[in-house]
Each structure stands twice: as C-alpha cells, then as structure tokens.
C-alpha cells in the first residue's frame, strides 16, 4: 500500500519537472517530451532517457502480457471464452493457451497500422471497457447495499473515474472523428450476439469441441478447477 502513493508522487514530480523546464510551445510541438527534457537537463547524458523509456515499456508490456493472459484464462474458466484457454500446461502449470492467444492477437494488431494509430485506438477501447466496468460496479453497489465488503472506497472515487472515462471516450470523437472509432465500437457490440449464441444458448458447433481436443493434445494442456 505504501508503494501506491510513492508511484503517484513520482508521476506528479515528473509532470511538474516538464512544466518547469519546457515552454508551452515545446510541450505542444514535442512528440517525446522526456527526450526534449533530457537534452535540456542532462546534456551529454540525454541518451539515458530513451534507454529508460525502453526499459519502462518492456516492463509495462511484460506485466500487461501476463495480466491480459490471466483475464483470458479466468474468462474461459467461467465459460465466456473457448474452453481451451482455461487449461494449464501439464508439466509447467502455466496457462499456455491463454498466453499464446494473447501473443497472437497482439501480433495481428501490430501488422496493419502505425504505432500511434494502435495506441490511440487501444486507448479508446480501453477507456470504453473501464467506463463500462466502473458503471457495473456502481450499479452492484447500489443494488447490494446490505452485502459486507472487505475493501471499500468512497463512492465519489468511482464516480469521478466514470466521468473521466466518459470524457476520454467522447473527447477524441468530438475533436477528431474517425471511422476507425466506429468500427471498434461495432466490434465491441458484436460481442453481444456472440455471447448469447455461444454462452447463453450454448450453440457450440461440434467441430469446435473436436478442435479443442486436438489442440489440447498438441499443447499438452489439461482442464483446471477454480481453485487453481
């Protein structure tokens, strides 16, 4: 719990240092403020900034890779994704199918577009998901007031986060409308009929079960229990 305020303080200090060193025109025109800041403050040691950013990016991607795979693993175990993704490797006890699925999806996403486009679209879809999740949590808090909770936060905090999510979703649409944003939103909505067909009504083709069996043998994975 102590690390959370420390990380927040570091982020605030970094942004304050940007405002103190860089002029408004430099901030607006710069594509990488950390690099410009490093050239003005560190001088000949400015190369440390790109190296630090690369290391930070690697750490962030590493954490996102494992946490995202865990989400796929847990969703599959609840029946919301193909059953294969809920299996563990019989020797290494790792969610190998979920890890491979996450890696394949990431590789597909980086093939067609530029890095900036991927970041913008990923940010849009992330904040849509965050806002939806927070709104569901608020609904459950109001509906189930009598339930005991081991961890509580003031209601104002999720409300502020919900408003921030709405702003970060609507601001790009209003400022710079793109057809790609509409495609992403329609892609999200396509999950509703898929859920009802495959999960709610269990309309799963037999070929999917056969494919799961063959892939299970290929990857050497086995089903798990919810205690794993």
NUBAPA-489083 format. One record per residue: residue in three letters; x, y, z of N, C-alpha, C in turn. Coordinates in steps of 0.001 Angstrom, whole numbers, plus 524288, in hexadecimal, padded with zeros to 5 digits. Example, Ala and Ser with C-alpha at 12.3 -4.5 7.8 and 13.67 -1.06 7.14 Angstrom:
BEGIN
ALA833867E9C681E788300C7EE6C81E78833907F31C81E78 SER832327F73681BA8835667FBDC81BE4832648001E81EBE 
! end
This chain:
BEGIN
UNK803337FB4D800008000080000800008035B804EE80000 UNK8082E804A08023380B8A809348026680D7E80A937FCF0 UNK80E16806AA7F991810498079E7F46480CAD80AD87F0FD UNK8078180A8C7F1F2803CD80D5C7EEA58047E813467EF19 UNK8049C815A27F3DF8059B81B4B7F43480AEF81CD77F212 UNK80EE1819677F2A58141881AAD7F0B18141481B037EABF UNK811858174A7E83181138817637E27980E3781C2C7E09C UNK809E281D597E346806CE821F87E1E580A03826EC7E285 UNK80D108273D7E6BE8105882BD47E7A98147882C5F7E366 UNK816C4828007E1C381AB2828337DD9E8185882A277D881 UNK813A68284E7D7338111382A237D27781005830017D2B8 UNK80E4C831D87D73D80D3C837717D7D88124183A9D7D759 UNK8167C838C67D9C681B6F83B937D97D81D8E83BC07D3EC UNK81CE1837797D10681EA3837627CB8D81BB683B6A7C85A UNK8169783BA57C8FC8138583F6E7C600814BF845097C79F UNK815C2845DA7CCA68174084B147CE7081C7F84CAC7CC0B UNK8202A848F07CBB98253D84A257C966824B584B847C39D UNK82118848E87C0D98202684A4A7BB5F81E5484FF37BAF7 UNK81AAB8516F7BE5881883856BE7BE2181C8C85ADA7BF9A UNK82033859767C3148242785D3C7C4C08287385DF37C0AD UNK829CE859D07BDEB82E3585A087BA4482C7F85B927B4CB UNK8282D8596C7B2EC8268385A307AD878229185EA07AD1C UNK822DC8616D7A8D581F13865977A7C981A1A8633F7A57A UNK815CB866227A598810EC864097A34E811798628079D9A UNK814678659279A908151B8643B795068183785F3379465 UNK81C2785E5A797BE81F34859847977381BE4854C7798E7 UNK818798557779CC4815128512379E608114A84FBD79A0A UNK80F1B853AF7977480B43852B97935180DBD8505F78E72 UNK812878520678D328150685038788618181684B2C78911 UNK81935849AB78DE081C868451F78ECF819588401578E67 UNK81BA183C3678BC8819478370278B8A81B268338D79007 UNK81F61835147928D821798322679703823B88361379AE2 UNK82084837BC79E938222A83BD17A23E826C983A137A58A UNK826FD835067A6DB82B4B8332B7AA1B8308C833E47A764 UNK830A58331B7A23883580833BD79F4B8372C8397979F29 UNK8337783CF179E23834A88429179E0E83661844607A36E UNK833B4842837A77A83530843D57ACDD83AB8841EF7AE03 UNK83BF983D2C7AC3D8412B83B077AD328456D83E277AA8B UNK8446F840217A5C88485C843367A3028497F8484D7A5D4 UNK8458084A977A8408464F84F9E7AAE78489384EFA7B05C UNK8475A84ABA7B300848FF84A117B87284DE0846AC7B8E3 UNK84E108425D7B5FB8525183E9A7B690856EA83F9B7B2EB UNK8560F842997AECB85A56843CC7AB3885C4983F007A853 UNK8615183DA97A8FD863A3839367A63686188833FB7A81E UNK85EEC834057ACA185C9E82F367AEBF856E882E9C7AD20 UNK85543831927A93984FC3831687A79184E3882C117A563 UNK85208828F37A3B4850D2823BC7A1A184E6F820307A5BE UNK84F09821A37AABA84CBB81E727AEDA846BF81E697AE93 UNK8446A822A17AC9E83EB9822F17AC7883C5E81EE47A8C6 UNK83E2881E767A3D283BFB81A527A07A83CD2814DB7A2AC UNK84169813F87A5268426980EDA7A77183E9A80DC77ABE5 UNK83DBE811BC7AF3F83A1B811127B39F8348D810297B1AC UNK83303812F07AD8F82DC9812337AB5882D3480CB47A922 UNK8314080ACF7A67683113805867A44783096801707A895 UNK833908021A7ACD88333C7FE6C7B13682DDF7FEA27B3CC UNK82BC88035B7B46882699803ED7B6B48226B801727B343 UNK822F8802387AE1E81F407FFE67AA7A81F697F9F97AAB6 UNK824337F7D67AB02824B97F2297AB52822127F0167B03F UNK822DE7F2C07B4A3820687F10F7B97D81A847F1697B941 UNK8188B7F59E7B6DB812E77F6407B662810817F2137B2E0 UNK813147F10F7AE79811207ED0A7AAE18114A7E7B07AD78 UNK815647E6A07B06E815E17E19C7B31B8115E7E0D47B6F5 UNK810347E4EA7BA1380BE87E4867BDCB806A97E4107BB1D UNK805E57E7217B6F0800ED7E6F17B419800247E1AD7B17F UNK8045C7DF627AF84804087DA487ACF2802137D61E7B0B9 UNK804587D5F77B564802C77D1F37B91D7FD697D3127BB7D UNK7FC457D8007BC9B7F7217D93B7BED27F2D07D8717BAC9 UNK7F3CF7D9EE7B5D67EFEC7D91A7B1C77EEE37D3637B0CE UNK7F3017D0387B0F27F2577CA9B7B0557EF397C8557B4D7 UNK7F0187CA5A7B97E7ED347C87F7BE0F7E7647C9C67BD8C UNK7E6257CE487BB417E0AC7CFAB7BA607DE1E7CBD27B69B UNK7E0DB7CA817B2607DED47C6A07AEA77DE1F7C1567B150 UNK7E1EB7BFDC7B4877E1AE7BAE97B7557DCEF7BAB57BAF9 UNK7DC247BEE77BE047D7C37BF0A7C1AA7D2897BF3F7BECF UNK7D24A7C2487BA847CD6F7C29F7B7867CC087BD5B7B51E UNK7CFEC7BA947B3227CEEF7B56E7B0E07CD2A7B1917B50E UNK7CF4D7B2157B9B97CDC47AE927BDF37C8227AF7D7BFA2 UNK7C6367B4407BEDE7C0BB7B5827BFFA7BD2E7B43F7BB5F UNK7BF6E7B26E7B7057BC4D7B10F7B27E7BB5A7B5797AEB4 UNK7BE127B9E27AF4B7BD4B7BE6E7ABE77C0EC7BE857A732 UNK7C4A37BAE67A70C7C8367BA6A7A2A27C9017B49D7A198 UNK7CB7A7B33279D3D7CC4A7ADA379C267CED77AAC07A0B1 UNK7CCF77A6017A18D7CEB77A2E97A6097D4947A1E97A5F6 UNK7D6E97A1B97A1547DC817A0B57A0EA7DFBE7A4B17A3E6 UNK7DDF77A9967A4057E0F37ADC47A6907E1057AD377AC84 UNK7DDB27A9DE7AEAF7DD917A9207B4627E1197A4AD7B62E UNK7E40B7A2687B2A87E75179DE17B3FF7ECDE79F857B555 UNK7EF7179C327B86E7F4D979D0B7BA0D7F85D798E37B7AC UNK7FD5179A557B6EA80127796977B4FA802047925F7B91D UNK8021778D737B7788023F7891F7BB2F8077A788CC7BE12 UNK80BB078AFE7BBE0810CA78AB77BE668125378FDB7C105 UNK811777942F7BE4D81330799427C05480EF679C147C377 UNK80A1179A397C338805B579C857C625804EF7A24F7C4D4 UNK805B07A3A77BFEE804D27A8FC7BE13800267A9167BA57 UNK7FD4B7AD727BA237F8E17ADD47B6737FACE7AE9F7B0DE UNK7FD587AA9F7AEBD7FFE57AB117A9A07FC2E7ACB37A545 UNK7F7777AA657A4CE7F3F77AC197A0937F2727B1D67A0FC UNK7F1667B3BB7A5C37EFFA7B93A7A66E7F4857BCCB7A512 UNK7F9477BB357A6797FDE57BE517A5317FEB77BE8B79F49 UNK7FE307BA1979CB57FEE37B9FB797037FA9E7BD0E7943F UNK7F5D67BCB97963E7F1807BFA9793E87F27C7C58979451 UNK7F4427C756798D57F5697CCE27998D7F9C67CEA9795EC UNK7FDD67CB6F79557802367CCD2791F0800827CD2178C3C UNK7FD527C96A78A847FB807C961785167F8267CE27783EF UNK7F4967CF7B7877B7F13A7D40F786C07F4857D9037867D UNK7F87E7D972789DB7FBE17DE0B789D17FED77DE82784A8 UNK800C67DA1A782AC803997DA2D77DB4800077DBBE77930 UNK7FB367D9F6779517F77F7DB63775327F6577E1387754F UNK7F5EA7E36D77A057F4917E8F577A827F8E47EC9377893 UNK7FDD67EAE77790D802217EE6177788803807EDEE771C1 UNK801277EA4076EF2802757E9927696B800827EE0676601 UNK7FB637EF8B766547F95B7F30D762447FA837F8D4762ED UNK7FB117FAC9767C37FB32800707687E800378027276AD8 UNK8005D807A476B91804C980A2C76E0C80437809E4773F8 UNK8089180ACA7769B8089380A5777C49804E780E5077ECA UNK805038133477CE1801A88174077F237FBE4815F677E78 UNK7FA7B813BE779F57F5078123B7790F7F35E80DEF77CC9 UNK7F6C580A1B77D957F58C805D47812B7F4D4807DD786B4 UNK7F84A80B6F788617F7EB80D9C78DA97F2CA8109178E5F UNK7F158813CA78A877EC83816D278AF57E7B48134D78B1D UNK7E78B80F69787B67E30580BEF787927E2CD8087C78C6C UNK7E75D806BA78E367E77D8038D792F27E5D1806BB797AD UNK7E76E80BAB797E77E5C880F1179C297DFE280FCE79C24 UNK7DDA081077797847D7F481128797157D51380C5E7991B UNK7D69E807C67973B7D3E180306798C87D4CC801C779E92 UNK7D96C8031C7A09C7DA8E802297A6277D708805667A99D UNK7D65780A6A7A8477D31C80DC07AB927CD4F80C7B7AB08 UNK7CBC280A617A68D7C662808717A61A7C58A803E57A9DF UNK7C9588005E7AA0E7C8F77FBD97AD907C9337FD967B33E UNK7CCC7801367B4827CD2D803187B9E37C818805B27BB9C UNK7C5F28090A7B8467C11680BB87B9A17BC94807F47BA64 UNK7BC3A804057B7047B8178001A7B78D7B8B17FD067BC9C UNK7BD887FB8F7BDD47BE887F8A07C2A77BD297FBCF7C771 UNK7BEC1800BB7C7887BDA9804167CC0E7B7D0804FE7CCAA UNK7B505805C07C8567AF5B806837C8AD7ACA9801A77CACA UNK7AE9C7FD027C9417AC637F8297CB5F7AD6C7F7AF7D136 UNK7B2147F92D7D2F07B3487F9007D87F7AFD97FCC37DB9D UNK7AEEE801627D9737AB708051A7DC107A5E5802E77DC6F UNK7A41D800657D84E79EE87FE0E7D85C79E7D7F9CD7DC8A UNK7A2847F67D7DCDC7A26F7F2537E0C67A2C97F47F7E64A UNK7A5B37F8C47E6FA7A6097FB1B7EC347A0BF7FD3D7EDEC UNK79DF17FFAE7EA5B798D0801CC7EBA9794DE7FD647EC84 UNK7953A7F9407E95F791757F4FA7E9AE7925D7F1857EE69 UNK797417F0E47F0007988A7ED4B7F44879B117F0397F8C8 UNK7983D7F3DD7FB0179A657F6F97FF4A79B437F3BE80439 UNK798317EF9E804F8798787EC9F809D379D0C7E8CF80A02 UNK79FA57E7D78059A7A3F67E41E805897A8C97E66580839 UNK7AB7D7E31080B2A7B04F7E4BB80DB37B4C27E4A4809C4 UNK7B8387E87480A287BC927E8E88068A7C1A17E97C8099C UNK7C5977E691808077CA9B7E6CB80AB27CDC37EB9B80924 UNK7CC867EDCC8049A7CF687F268802BB7CB787F66C800DC UNK7CBAE7FB19803257C7EC7FF25801D37CABD8042480050 UNK7C87C806F57FCA87CA5680C267FB317C5A780FC77FAFF UNK7C662814D27FBBE7C204818777FB537BF95818487F5E3 UNK7BA77818CC7F5AA7B7BD818827F0A77B98281CCA7ECEB UNK7BB66821267EF1B7BD198257B7EBC97C19E823E87E838 UNK7C4E98204E7E9F07C97381ECD7E6D07C7D881C087E1C4 UNK7C493817EC7E1FF7C2E7815917DD027BFA38193B7D9AA UNK7BCC081CCF7DC1D7B9BA820957D9157BD60824277D5FE UNK7C189825FB7D8897C5648294D7D5D67C7FF826457D16D UNK7C951821537D2737CBC381E237CE697C81281D2C7C9D8 UNK7C30B81C8A7CB087BF3A81BC77C6DB7BECF820A57C377 UNK7BEB9825417C5F77BE8B82A1E7C2FA7C38282ADB7BFBA UNK7C7FF8296E7C1FC7CCE9829D17BF097CCDA826157BA5E UNK7CAAD821737BB147CA5681DAE7B6C57C6D481FC47B26C UNK7C26D8220E7B3EA7BEE98244A7AFFD7C195828A77ACF5 UNK7C49282BE17AFBB7C74D830297AD1B7CB5D82E0B7A946 UNK7CE7082A207AB037D2928280B7A7B47D06B824E47A317 UNK7CB91823277A36E7C9128207B79F057C6AD8246579B3B UNK7C4068285E79D647C13882C1479A137C4CB83041797BD UNK7C8F4831CB79A8E7CC5E835FD798A87CED4834C37935B UNK7D10183012792807D33582F0078D427CF1A82EFE788F4 UNK7CA6082D3978A497C63682D187865B7C4AB8329F784C1 UNK7C4418361E788927C2AC83B84787787C71183E93784E8 UNK7CBE083DD1786E37D04F840DB784EB7D20E83F1077F7D UNK7D262839F977EBD7D458837F2779B97D17A832E67786B UNK7CCC28333B7763D7C9C082E7B774FC7CC9982B18770F9 UNK7CC8982604771EB7CEFD8224B76E617CB5A81DA076D97 UNK7CB6481B93768D57C83A816F6767C67CA2C8124076AD4 UNK7CF448123476C127D16F80DD176F037CEE180D4D7745E UNK7CD88811C2776CC7CAFA8119977BE87C59E80F0777B7F UNK7C2DA8100F7773B7BDC680D91776647BE71807B3775A0 UNK7C27180626772B27C36D80099771DB7C4967FDD477704 UNK7C7A48006477A5D7C8F07FE0777F677C4137FD76782CA UNK7C0CB80182782C27BC038014D785E57B8647FCF5783F6 UNK7B7F67FC5A77ECA7B4C17F82277C9D7B7207F2CD77DE7 UNK7BC527F29477DF97BEE67EDAF77F6B7BDA37EC3B78512 UNK7BD8F7F022788847BC157EF1B78DF27B6787ED2978E55 UNK7B3017EFA078B677AD827EDFD78B847ACCA7E88178943 UNK7B0457E6EA785C07AFC67E1AF783807B07B7DD6E7879B UNK7B2D57DED078C047B3667DAF17902B7AE457D966792AA UNK7AA2F7DCB77922C7A5207DB7E7948E7A2927D6C6791EB UNK7A1DE7D6C478CB079F957D20D78A4C7A3067CD3E78AE5 UNK7A8377CDF678AD77ABB07C98178B977AAE67C72A79101 UNK7AA497CA7D794EE7A9757C89C79A457A4617C58779AAA UNK7A02E7C7AF7988679B1E7C50C7990579B087BFEA795F3 UNK79D8B7BFCD7915E79D787BB1378E397A0DE7B6BE79094 UNK7A5AC7B81A791F87A9697B426793A87A9367B3017997F UNK7A7D27B6EA79CA97A8077B63D7A2547A2957B5777A4A6 UNK79F137B92E7A390799EE7B8FB7A612796A47B47A7A3F2 UNK7965D7B40579EBD793487AFD979C58796857AAF279B21 UNK79BB27AB3B79BE679F457A6CC79B3579ECA7A45F795C4 UNK79E9D7A7AF791C379E6F7A5C978C5F7A4037A51578A59 UNK7A69B7A12178C577AC117A04378AF87AC7A79BCB78714 UNK7AEDA79CB2782917AF617988477EAE7B2E8794227809C UNK7B1F378F5D77EAE7B4FA78ADC780527BAAD78B4F77E8B UNK7BB8878DF977A217C0E878E8B7783A7C4437919377C19 UNK7C1D57952F77F117C4C27981D782FA7C6A07948578751 UNK7C370790D3788F07C4FF78D1C78CF97C9657898C78B08 UNK7C909787D9786177CD257848E783E87D2497878F78373 UNK7D1E678C8B781D07D6A178FC0781727D91979081786CE UNK7D5DC7913978ACD7D7D6791CD790227DACB78CED791D5 UNK7D8BD788627908D7DB4B7837A792017E099782EE78F53 UNK7E0D97841178A4B7E5CB78393787737E9D47878A78963 UNK7E81C78C5578A5C7EBBD7905278C497ED8478F14791D7 UNK7EA1678CB0794DE7EB9278B1E79A257F0067872279A09 UNK7EFBA78381796747F3E077FA9795E67F8DC78223793BD UNK7F841785CB7901E7FCC77885878DC27FFC778BA2791AC UNK7FCFD78EAE794D27FF74792417988B800B078FAD79DCB UNK7FEEB78AC779E897FFC2787F67A3737FD8178AF57A813 UNK7F87E78C3B7A7A77F5CE78F1B7ABC17F13178BDF7ADB1 UNK7EF6278D387B2737EB2278A4D7B4DD7E77078E1F7B78F UNK7E27078CA07B83D7DEAD7900E7BAEC7E041791087C08B UNK7DE4F795457C2B07DF96796D07C8067DAA2797487CB41 UNK7DB4F797E47D0547D6FB799187D3D87D75979ECD7D563 UNK7D33E7A0DD7D7BC7D3237A6667D9217D69D7A7977DDD3 UNK7D8DC7A39B7E03F7DC737A4897E48F7E1EE7A5C77E2A9 UNK7E2F37A5017DD867E8327A5EC7DB6A7E9567ABB97DB13 
! end
